[in-house]
Amino acid sequence: MNKEELVKEIAKKTRMPQKQVAEVISLMIDSIEKSVAKGKRVTLVGFGTFEARKRAARTGRNPQTGAEIKIPAKTVPAFSAGKKFKEIVSK
């Protein structure tokens, strides 16, 4: 399912205009992105938690040449599924 399909499904279930649903979803995503970028955790109880995680610097290998390369530390976005979400998916 992509964003457009999600908008259509929610609009149908809520009887809200698709344009309004799309705006709400975009604002939600934007708010989550900005909060995580600031180092905050965003928890949607039952669904999951969005957060930024730090990856340590490490040594890797160039797959073409086999030469060792240094991979710098960085911060990446992460999502941990909540208990209810995990239960629904595992059924």
Secondary structure, 3 states (H helix, E strand, C coil): CCHHHHHHHHHHHHCCCHHHHHHHHHHHHHHHHHHHHCCCCEEECCCEEEEEEEECCEEEECCCCCCEEEECCEEEEEEEECHHHHHHHHC
